[in-house]
Amino acid sequence: MKDRKFGSRFGVLFALALIGMILAACTVPIAPVATDGSAAAPAEGAAWCGDVDITFFPGGPAGGVFANNVFNGAKQAEADLGPNVTYVFSDWDPQKMIQQFTEAVATSPDGIAVMGHPGDDAFSPLIEDAEAKGIIVTSQNTELTVSQTKFSGNGFGYVGAKNYSAGHALGVEAIQRFGLVAGDRAFVWGLLSQPTRGERTKGVIDALEEGGVIVDYQEIDPATNASPEQGTPTFTGYVSANPDVKLVVTDHGGLTATMETYLKAAGKGPEDIFGAGFDLSPATAAAIEGGWTDLVIDQQPWLQGYLPILQICLSKVYGFSGLDIDTGAGFVTADNIAMIKPLAEKEIR
């Protein structure tokens, strides 16, 4: 049974006031200066980024959990700033992201905002080629530190959580919040096989094992990665074989949103197993209220859509270098869900 000793700790949320200041500054009627030194003032009344073409990767399937929050943020930036944006959905498939990036470069946009899931080894030569062709590249959700270090002066930034530290923080918080002790069992369902992206899963496992918790790890298979409901047999099979499990951590926004479905399929109630994971959605917010999910770290995916568009516009029009923004600072629990749920239902938070 759950020992509901929820503390009053609230994670520090992203400073939205800072974003407001940035956006307010962007509305000042100063003629943009093109990076090639030529005049770049838009026509009177035109959006200041209206002549910029961008290809944007929301990451998952169209309309999918998390990816849709990212998409909504990007669409808002498109409406506010005026660029021409093409959206490319990838089903969270790193190989598909690589192929689609190559296709995007061939269309010669001004900028490309990518999910970094394929990792530096796979992405670096392709980004080198894009940069050589004058395309601004920036990343969201998963860091590409090699490319960011090399091309930050050209506008390569990062918007998202710091994966290892975010995962480790969730593991530590779970131990403290749920009173876990050495010898307790946890099931971690994640993506260790993916370079860089897998660092978040590793952070969770390390934190739990440092606390003496026994960790059973399961890689999220491609079918479940694309459609979380496909993972129901995996979950029910694990719980049946390990009835002493006290904590389940789903390192995937879609799986976290499906926690209530998984538990019901396994014949478990909201008081039987602690659930922790990543990212908000309408389903996750409802599950937190109902006790099916107990702890979520919110990496604010809407900002991972809005800010990369802003980054490319700032770099293309004004020549700004890359910004590095950590969006994964806060925890959401039953203590604060009432405040956040209305925004989660709109797929903003």
C-alpha positions as CSV (number, residue, x, y, z in Angstrom):
1,M,0.0,0.0,0.0
2,K,1.1,3.6,-0.6
3,D,2.4,5.5,2.4
4,R,1.2,9.0,1.3
5,K,3.7,11.2,3.0
6,F,3.7,13.9,0.4
7,G,6.0,16.8,1.4
8,S,5.4,20.4,0.6
9,R,8.4,20.7,-1.6
10,F,7.7,22.4,-4.9
11,G,10.2,22.5,-7.7
12,V,11.2,25.9,-8.9
13,L,9.2,26.5,-12.2
14,F,10.6,28.2,-15.3
15,A,10.7,32.0,-15.1
16,L,7.9,32.9,-17.5
17,A,8.4,36.5,-16.7
18,L,11.8,36.3,-18.5
19,I,10.2,35.0,-21.6
20,G,7.7,37.8,-21.5
21,M,10.5,40.3,-21.3
22,I,12.2,38.7,-24.3
23,L,9.0,38.7,-26.4
24,A,8.3,42.3,-25.4
25,A,11.8,43.3,-26.5
26,C,11.1,41.5,-29.8
27,T,8.2,43.8,-30.5
28,V,10.2,47.0,-30.4
29,P,10.0,48.6,-33.8
30,I,13.6,48.5,-34.7
31,A,14.6,47.5,-38.2
32,P,16.2,44.0,-38.1
33,V,19.8,43.8,-39.2
34,A,20.6,41.0,-41.6
35,T,23.7,38.9,-40.7
36,D,25.2,39.5,-44.2
37,G,25.2,43.3,-43.5
38,S,22.4,44.1,-46.0
39,A,19.2,45.9,-45.1
40,A,16.6,43.6,-43.6
41,A,13.8,45.7,-42.5
42,P,10.4,44.0,-43.1
43,A,7.6,45.8,-44.8
44,E,5.6,48.1,-42.5
45,G,3.2,45.9,-40.4
46,A,4.9,42.7,-41.2
47,A,6.1,40.2,-38.5
48,W,9.7,40.8,-37.7
49,C,10.6,37.1,-38.6
50,G,8.3,36.9,-41.6
51,D,10.9,36.1,-44.2
52,V,12.4,33.2,-42.4
53,D,11.7,29.5,-43.4
54,I,12.0,26.9,-40.6
55,T,11.7,23.1,-40.4
56,F,10.6,22.0,-36.9
57,F,10.7,18.5,-35.4
58,P,8.1,18.1,-32.6
59,G,9.4,14.5,-32.0
60,G,6.6,12.1,-31.8
61,P,3.5,11.2,-33.7
62,A,1.1,14.0,-34.8
63,G,-1.3,14.6,-31.9
64,G,0.7,12.4,-29.6
65,V,1.3,13.0,-25.9
66,F,4.2,15.5,-25.3
67,A,4.8,16.0,-29.0
68,N,1.5,17.9,-29.2
69,N,2.6,20.2,-26.4
70,V,5.8,20.9,-28.3
71,F,3.8,21.5,-31.5
72,N,1.4,23.9,-29.7
73,G,4.4,25.9,-28.5
74,A,5.9,26.1,-31.9
75,K,2.6,27.1,-33.5
76,Q,2.3,29.9,-31.0
77,A,5.7,31.1,-31.9
78,E,4.9,30.9,-35.6
79,A,1.8,33.0,-35.0
80,D,3.6,35.5,-32.8
81,L,6.8,35.9,-34.8
82,G,5.7,35.2,-38.4
83,P,8.1,32.7,-39.8
84,N,7.1,30.0,-42.3
85,V,7.3,26.7,-40.5
86,T,7.2,23.2,-41.8
87,Y,6.5,20.5,-39.2
88,V,8.0,17.0,-39.4
89,F,6.7,14.3,-37.0
90,S,9.0,11.3,-36.3
91,D,7.2,8.8,-34.0
92,W,10.2,9.2,-31.6
93,D,12.2,7.1,-34.0
94,P,15.9,8.2,-34.1
95,Q,16.5,6.6,-37.5
96,K,13.5,8.4,-38.9
97,M,14.8,11.7,-37.5
98,I,18.1,11.2,-39.2
99,Q,16.4,10.5,-42.6
100,Q,14.0,13.4,-42.2
101,F,16.8,15.8,-41.2
102,T,18.6,14.9,-44.4
103,E,15.5,15.5,-46.4
104,A,14.9,18.9,-44.6
105,V,18.4,20.1,-45.5
106,A,17.7,19.4,-49.1
107,T,14.9,21.9,-49.0
108,S,17.3,24.7,-47.9
109,P,15.4,26.3,-45.1
110,D,16.9,29.1,-43.1
111,G,16.8,27.0,-39.9
112,I,16.0,23.5,-38.6
113,A,15.0,22.8,-35.0
114,V,15.7,19.1,-34.2
115,M,15.0,16.6,-31.4
116,G,18.5,15.3,-30.4
117,H,17.5,11.7,-29.8
118,P,19.8,10.1,-32.5
119,G,22.8,11.5,-30.5
120,D,26.0,13.3,-31.5
121,D,27.7,10.5,-33.4
122,A,24.8,10.1,-35.8
123,F,23.9,13.8,-36.1
124,S,27.2,15.6,-36.1
125,P,28.2,15.0,-39.8
126,L,24.7,16.0,-41.0
127,I,24.7,19.1,-38.9
128,E,28.2,20.0,-40.2
129,D,26.8,19.7,-43.7
130,A,23.8,21.9,-42.9
131,E,25.8,24.6,-41.2
132,A,28.2,24.6,-44.2
133,K,25.2,25.4,-46.4
134,G,24.2,28.3,-44.2
135,I,21.4,26.6,-42.3
136,I,21.0,27.5,-38.6
137,V,20.4,24.3,-36.6
138,T,19.3,24.2,-33.0
139,S,18.0,21.4,-30.7
140,Q,15.3,20.7,-28.2
141,N,14.5,18.0,-25.7
142,T,17.7,16.1,-26.0
143,E,21.1,17.8,-26.0
144,L,23.6,17.5,-28.9
145,T,26.6,18.9,-27.0
146,V,29.2,18.4,-29.7
147,S,27.3,20.4,-32.3
148,Q,26.2,22.9,-29.7
149,T,29.7,23.6,-28.6
150,K,30.9,24.0,-32.2
151,F,28.1,26.0,-33.6
152,S,26.7,28.0,-30.7
153,G,28.1,31.2,-32.3
154,N,25.9,30.5,-35.3
155,G,22.7,30.1,-33.3
156,F,22.9,26.5,-32.1
157,G,21.1,26.5,-28.8
158,Y,19.3,24.0,-26.6
159,V,15.9,24.1,-24.9
160,G,14.9,21.3,-22.6
161,A,15.8,19.4,-19.5
162,K,19.3,18.3,-18.7
163,N,18.6,14.7,-19.1
164,Y,20.9,12.9,-16.5
165,S,20.3,15.5,-13.8
166,A,16.5,15.4,-14.4
167,G,16.4,11.7,-14.2
168,H,18.5,11.6,-11.1
169,A,16.4,14.3,-9.4
170,L,13.3,12.3,-10.1
171,G,14.8,9.2,-8.5
172,V,16.0,11.0,-5.4
173,E,12.6,12.7,-5.0
174,A,10.8,9.4,-5.3
175,I,12.9,7.8,-2.6
176,Q,12.3,10.7,-0.2
177,R,8.7,11.3,-1.0
178,F,7.6,7.7,-0.9
179,G,9.8,6.6,2.0
180,L,11.5,3.9,0.0
181,V,14.2,1.9,1.8
182,A,17.0,-0.4,0.8
183,G,15.6,-3.7,-0.6
184,D,12.4,-2.1,-2.0
185,R,11.8,-3.0,-5.6
186,A,11.2,-0.5,-8.5
187,F,10.4,-1.0,-12.2
188,V,12.1,1.5,-14.5
189,W,10.8,1.5,-18.1
190,G,13.0,3.7,-20.2
191,L,15.3,4.3,-23.2
192,L,18.8,3.4,-22.1
193,S,19.7,2.3,-25.6
194,Q,19.4,5.8,-27.0
195,P,22.6,7.9,-26.7
196,T,22.1,11.1,-24.8
197,R,18.3,10.5,-24.4
198,G,19.1,7.4,-22.4
199,E,21.0,9.5,-19.9
200,R,17.7,10.4,-18.3
201,T,16.9,6.8,-17.7
202,K,20.4,6.2,-16.4
203,G,19.9,9.1,-13.9
204,V,16.8,7.5,-12.5
205,I,18.4,4.1,-12.1
206,D,21.6,5.5,-10.5
207,A,19.6,7.5,-8.0
208,L,17.4,4.6,-7.0
209,E,20.4,2.2,-6.7
210,E,22.3,4.8,-4.6
211,G,19.4,4.5,-2.2
212,G,19.6,0.7,-2.1
213,V,16.4,0.2,-4.2
214,I,16.4,-3.0,-6.3
215,V,15.8,-1.8,-9.9
216,D,14.3,-4.0,-12.7
217,Y,14.9,-2.3,-16.0
218,Q,12.9,-2.7,-19.2
219,E,13.7,-1.0,-22.5
220,I,10.7,0.6,-24.2
221,D,10.2,-1.3,-27.5
222,P,9.6,0.6,-30.7
223,A,5.9,-0.3,-30.9
224,T,5.3,1.0,-27.3
225,N,7.5,4.1,-28.0
226,A,5.2,5.1,-30.8
227,S,1.9,3.9,-29.2
228,P,2.1,3.5,-25.4
229,E,-1.0,1.4,-25.2
230,Q,1.0,-1.4,-27.0
231,G,3.0,-1.7,-23.8
232,T,0.1,-3.0,-21.6
233,P,1.0,-6.7,-21.9
234,T,4.6,-5.9,-20.9
235,F,3.4,-4.0,-17.8
236,T,0.9,-6.5,-16.7
237,G,3.4,-9.3,-17.2
238,Y,6.0,-7.6,-15.1
239,V,3.6,-6.8,-12.2
240,S,2.3,-10.3,-12.2
241,A,5.9,-11.7,-11.9
242,N,6.9,-9.1,-9.3
243,P,4.0,-8.5,-6.9
244,D,6.3,-6.8,-4.4
245,V,7.1,-3.9,-6.7
246,K,6.6,-0.6,-4.9
247,L,7.5,2.0,-7.6
248,V,7.1,2.2,-11.3
249,V,9.0,4.9,-13.2
250,T,8.1,5.6,-16.8
251,D,10.7,7.5,-18.7
252,H,8.5,8.6,-21.5
253,G,5.7,11.2,-21.5
254,G,3.3,8.9,-23.4
255,L,3.8,6.0,-21.0
256,T,3.4,8.3,-18.0
257,A,0.1,9.4,-19.5
258,T,-1.0,5.7,-19.8
259,M,-0.2,4.8,-16.2
260,E,-3.8,4.5,-15.1
261,T,-4.5,2.2,-18.0
262,Y,-1.5,0.0,-17.1
263,L,-2.4,-0.3,-13.4
264,K,-6.1,-1.1,-14.1
265,A,-5.1,-3.8,-16.6
266,A,-2.8,-5.3,-14.0
267,G,-5.7,-5.4,-11.5
268,K,-4.1,-2.7,-9.3
269,G,-5.8,0.3,-7.6
270,P,-4.4,3.8,-7.1
271,E,-3.1,2.9,-3.7
272,D,-1.2,-0.2,-4.6
273,I,2.0,1.0,-6.5
274,F,3.7,4.4,-6.6
275,G,3.9,5.9,-10.1
276,A,6.5,8.4,-11.2
277,G,7.4,9.7,-14.6
278,F,7.9,12.6,-16.9
279,D,5.8,15.3,-18.5
280,L,2.2,16.5,-18.1
281,S,-0.8,15.8,-20.4
282,P,-4.5,15.9,-19.7
283,A,-4.5,12.2,-18.9
284,T,-1.5,12.5,-16.6
285,A,-3.1,15.5,-14.8
286,A,-6.3,13.4,-14.3
287,A,-4.2,10.4,-13.1
288,I,-2.4,12.6,-10.5
289,E,-5.8,13.9,-9.2
290,G,-7.1,10.3,-9.0
291,G,-4.0,9.0,-7.2
292,W,-2.9,6.7,-10.1
293,T,0.3,8.8,-10.7
294,D,2.1,10.3,-7.8
295,L,5.1,12.3,-9.0
296,V,5.9,13.9,-12.4
297,I,8.9,16.0,-13.3
298,D,7.6,18.7,-15.7
299,Q,10.1,19.7,-18.5
300,Q,7.5,22.1,-19.9
301,P,7.4,20.9,-23.5
302,W,5.4,23.9,-24.8
303,L,8.6,25.9,-24.2
304,Q,10.5,23.3,-26.2
305,G,8.3,24.3,-29.1
306,Y,8.2,28.1,-28.7
307,L,11.8,28.9,-27.8
308,P,13.6,27.0,-30.7
309,I,11.5,29.0,-33.2
310,L,12.4,32.2,-31.3
311,Q,16.1,31.0,-31.3
312,I,16.3,30.6,-35.1
313,C,14.5,34.0,-35.6
314,L,16.9,35.8,-33.3
315,S,19.9,34.2,-34.9
316,K,18.8,34.7,-38.5
317,V,17.4,38.2,-38.2
318,Y,19.6,39.7,-35.4
319,G,22.7,37.4,-35.4
320,F,22.3,36.2,-31.8
321,S,24.2,33.2,-30.7
322,G,22.7,30.0,-29.2
323,L,20.8,30.1,-25.9
324,D,20.9,27.3,-23.4
325,I,17.7,27.0,-21.5
326,D,16.8,24.3,-18.9
327,T,13.1,23.8,-18.8
328,G,13.0,20.8,-16.4
329,A,13.0,22.4,-13.0
330,G,9.7,21.5,-11.3
331,F,7.8,18.6,-9.8
332,V,4.1,18.1,-10.1
333,T,2.1,16.1,-7.5
334,A,-1.3,16.1,-5.8
335,D,-0.1,19.1,-3.9
336,N,0.0,21.5,-6.8
337,I,-2.0,19.8,-9.7
338,A,-5.0,22.0,-9.1
339,M,-3.1,25.0,-10.2
340,I,-1.5,23.4,-13.2
341,K,-4.3,21.1,-14.5
342,P,-6.2,23.8,-16.5
343,L,-3.0,24.5,-18.5
344,A,-2.3,20.8,-18.9
345,E,-5.8,20.3,-20.3
346,K,-5.0,22.9,-23.0
347,E,-1.7,21.1,-23.7
348,I,0.3,24.2,-22.7
349,R,1.8,22.6,-19.5
